[in-house]
Amino acid sequence: MSFDLKNIVVQPLNSLSSKSVQLSTLRTDLIHPVVSGNKWFKLRFYLEEAKRLKCNTIASFGGAYSNHIVALAAVCQMEGLHSVGFIRGESGDSPTLADAKAFGMTLQFIDRENYKYKEVVIAENSHLDWFWIPEGGFGLLGANGAATILEQPQIATYTHILCACGTGTMMAGLVKASLPHQSVVGISVLKNNSGLNHAVQSLLPPDTNKKINTIHDYHFGGYAKHPPALIDFMNDFYLREKVPTDLVYTAKLFYAAEQLLQSRYFPDGSNVLIIHSGGLQGNRSLTNEALMY
Ligand SMILES: *Cc1c(COP(=O)(O)O)cnc(C)c1O
């Protein structure tokens, strides 16, 4: 298995543009069908660091449909490293975990109560020279990796960069890499995530004077919630633009982009780049009939 960063393209979105505002999407989802775009970028410098420290086992945390877990398993296999995933829940059986296992990951299940105390899990395993990556890849190395998403030709032509936010790590990287005339806008996929701006800020150099713009109106009820209106949007958007989206992150992102365009959030002349951050494998939590793709 390998990733091909050359597969990443910018796709103009005709149904999401007006006479005076152009929206396009950066398709990082195209690097691999299972290993989603932004997770590969967020992991790259963690793995470099683990290698530098000569750790050959990498451990992290996640849920049964975690994009982070399956990406970590895949990247470790490619790099000849062993991976251990601590999974939330008593036991787990999902296509995501089956893939992670097939990529050589050792899975350990932790019940929901104990999962809250990750530092205990880390302490219990501290005798084993493992390299730990925070859940979701949150951290400076994750943000620095995400910053490299913007290493694209023509990047200077965009006025706005739109992304989905979970932990805010990707957004921090994008803010860091953005040019002075660009504004980065993060769409939170969690409900009432009042700590998001602070989380993003904490991953930026203290002298950063860039504004952290986050929008909290498009979570559809909360993390991974997917009411019929969201599923309808996913099918409709696929019909219009042939862009598949995932129910946790990118469907909410593109929905938000459309609403923002219609409410004239973007000034005339704006050229908006929406980061398609992948995550499509997570749609396997739906029944087969729900999506047309
Ligand atoms: C994890 C993920 C995000 C959010 O990234 P954060 O750095 O945690 O904010 C966005 N999109 C997809 C597809 C993801 O898997």
The ligand as an SDF file (V2000), in Angstrom:
LIG
                    3D

 15 15  0  0  0  0  0  0  0  0999 V2000
   -9.9490   13.9450   12.2720 C   0  0  0  0  0  0  0  0  0  0  0  0
  -10.6300   14.5930   11.1300 C   0  0  0  0  0  0  0  0  0  0  0  0
  -10.8900   15.9710   11.0960 C   0  0  0  0  0  0  0  0  0  0  0  0
  -10.6000   16.8900   12.2440 C   0  0  0  0  0  0  0  0  0  0  0  0
   -9.2560   17.0790   12.5110 O   0  0  0  0  0  0  0  0  0  0  0  0
   -8.7890   17.7580   13.8610 P   0  0  0  0  0  0  0  0  0  0  0  0
   -7.3610   18.0030   13.6300 O   0  0  0  0  0  0  0  0  0  0  0  0
   -9.0200   16.7610   14.9670 O   0  0  0  0  0  0  0  0  0  0  0  0
   -9.5920   18.9700   14.0940 O   0  0  0  0  0  0  0  0  0  0  0  0
  -11.4960   16.5020    9.9730 C   0  0  0  0  0  0  0  0  0  0  0  0
  -11.8360   15.7190    8.9440 N   0  0  0  0  0  0  0  0  0  0  0  0
  -11.6210   14.3940    8.9440 C   0  0  0  0  0  0  0  0  0  0  0  0
  -12.0680   13.6050    7.7880 C   0  0  0  0  0  0  0  0  0  0  0  0
  -11.0100   13.7860   10.0260 C   0  0  0  0  0  0  0  0  0  0  0  0
  -10.8210   12.4530   10.0120 O   0  0  0  0  0  0  0  0  0  0  0  0
  1  2  1  0
  2  3  1  0
  2 14  2  0
  3  4  1  0
  3 10  2  0
  4  5  1  0
  5  6  1  0
  6  7  2  0
  6  8  1  0
  6  9  1  0
 10 11  1  0
 11 12  2  0
 12 13  1  0
 12 14  1  0
 14 15  1  0
M  END
$$$$
